[in-house]
Amino acid sequence: MSETFKDQAVDEFDSWSDTYDEEGFFRRHLFIPTEDHIIKELLSLRKPDENFRMLDIGCATGKLLRKTGEKFAAASFEGVDIAPGMIKVASEKTQDDDRYHFQVGNAAEALPFDDDSFDYVSCCHSFHHYPDQESAAKEFLRLLKPDGKLLFVDSYINSVWGFMMHCVIIGTYEKFQVHHFKKNALKEFFENVGLKVERQDVVTGRVPWMMTVCVPSAEGGENAASEPEEKGESR
Ligand SMILES: C[S@@+](CC[C@H](N)C(=O)[O-])C[C@H]1O[C@@H](n2cnc3c(N)ncnc32)[C@H](O)[C@@H]1O
């Protein structure tokens, strides 16, 4: 990732951090429904007293993990975000709860966790900002335990309204280039890096979005072999 792009992204997202949790159009129609959908998925997979480890990449102020922790008392949570301001808010909001740990990190670089560390990796409404999406997807795979799951949410642009909303209306305000996948293209992309797509849930509404659930594929993928760039190197 070029330093200019990274600085722009950090500045842009840092500027949102103080108000990110406030209720507004996007929290109401996109972020809250996403959090609730992921928690519902987790509740279908785990009992509330089960111990599991979850990483949220592009976690912003940690809202998804904080809400998940209210349902799962024995689980532990890591959050990574490129914007220090977001991580500061997330850390302050969880400072008295040692189940949470938040740190600054770039999803397109090697993240500071061992291979096979997590039962769940989530990434919500963040991936379309990543300039190196293939490296990030390989990190998802590396970090998941062999029986882990990726809970991935991003824009749904197959419908006319989804395209208008994400690529035209929101796109006008985005200060740097983004890349949204169409539904089948995302499936193919994940399968090429070695993630098997179990399901894609499309949620239409004022801001259409889609959850893609993946597991590590036993067969690997066409592009699975190469490593992500080392942390700290610029592209
Ligand atoms: C629209 S917000 C979504 C936040 C949260 N996941 C949610 O659903 O509410 C996008 C987040 O992705 C983060 N982000 C963007 N590029 C990133 C990168 N390369 N690595 C890690 N985080 C990144 C931003 O700082 C921001 O907090």
Ligand as a Chemical Component Dictionary entry (heavy atoms), coordinates in Angstrom:
data_LIG
# 
_chem_comp.id                   LIG 
_chem_comp.type                 NON-POLYMER 
_chem_comp.pdbx_formal_charge   0 
_chem_comp.three_letter_code    LIG 
# 
loop_
_chem_comp_atom.comp_id 
_chem_comp_atom.atom_id 
_chem_comp_atom.alt_atom_id 
_chem_comp_atom.type_symbol 
_chem_comp_atom.charge 
_chem_comp_atom.model_Cartn_x 
_chem_comp_atom.model_Cartn_y 
_chem_comp_atom.model_Cartn_z 
_chem_comp_atom.pdbx_ordinal 
LIG C1  C1  C 0  -16.934 1.831  7.102  1  
LIG S1  S1  S 1  -15.888 1.407  8.422  2  
LIG C2  C2  C 0  -16.593 -0.132 8.978  3  
LIG C3  C3  C 0  -16.241 -0.404 10.417 4  
LIG C4  C4  C 0  -16.894 -1.602 11.068 5  
LIG N1  N1  N 0  -16.352 -2.842 10.586 6  
LIG C5  C5  C 0  -18.390 -1.577 10.911 7  
LIG O1  O1  O 0  -18.945 -2.443 10.203 8  
LIG O2  O2  O -1 -19.031 -0.666 11.479 9  
LIG C6  C6  C 0  -14.402 0.848  7.627  10 
LIG C7  C7  C 0  -13.266 0.600  8.614  11 
LIG O3  O3  O 0  -12.207 -0.087 7.927  12 
LIG C8  C8  C 0  -10.974 0.450  8.368  13 
LIG N2  N2  N 0  -9.938  0.184  7.344  14 
LIG C9  C9  C 0  -9.849  0.718  6.104  15 
LIG N3  N3  N 0  -8.770  0.232  5.469  16 
LIG C10 C10 C 0  -8.185  -0.650 6.324  17 
LIG C11 C11 C 0  -7.037  -1.498 6.243  18 
LIG N4  N4  N 0  -6.264  -1.523 5.141  19 
LIG N5  N5  N 0  -6.729  -2.285 7.304  20 
LIG C12 C12 C 0  -7.503  -2.259 8.421  21 
LIG N6  N6  N 0  -8.587  -1.469 8.568  22 
LIG C13 C13 C 0  -8.935  -0.683 7.527  23 
LIG C14 C14 C 0  -11.259 1.925  8.585  24 
LIG O4  O4  O 0  -10.319 2.580  9.399  25 
LIG C15 C15 C 0  -12.661 1.889  9.180  26 
LIG O5  O5  O 0  -12.630 1.831  10.591 27 
# 
loop_
_chem_comp_bond.comp_id 
_chem_comp_bond.atom_id_1 
_chem_comp_bond.atom_id_2 
_chem_comp_bond.value_order 
_chem_comp_bond.pdbx_ordinal 
LIG C1  S1  SING 1  
LIG S1  C2  SING 2  
LIG S1  C6  SING 3  
LIG C2  C3  SING 4  
LIG C3  C4  SING 5  
LIG C4  N1  SING 6  
LIG C4  C5  SING 7  
LIG C5  O1  DOUB 8  
LIG C5  O2  SING 9  
LIG C6  C7  SING 10 
LIG C7  O3  SING 11 
LIG C7  C15 SING 12 
LIG O3  C8  SING 13 
LIG C8  N2  SING 14 
LIG C8  C14 SING 15 
LIG N2  C9  SING 16 
LIG N2  C13 SING 17 
LIG C9  N3  DOUB 18 
LIG N3  C10 SING 19 
LIG C10 C11 SING 20 
LIG C10 C13 DOUB 21 
LIG C11 N4  SING 22 
LIG C11 N5  DOUB 23 
LIG N5  C12 SING 24 
LIG C12 N6  DOUB 25 
LIG N6  C13 SING 26 
LIG C14 O4  SING 27 
LIG C14 C15 SING 28 
LIG C15 O5  SING 29 
# 
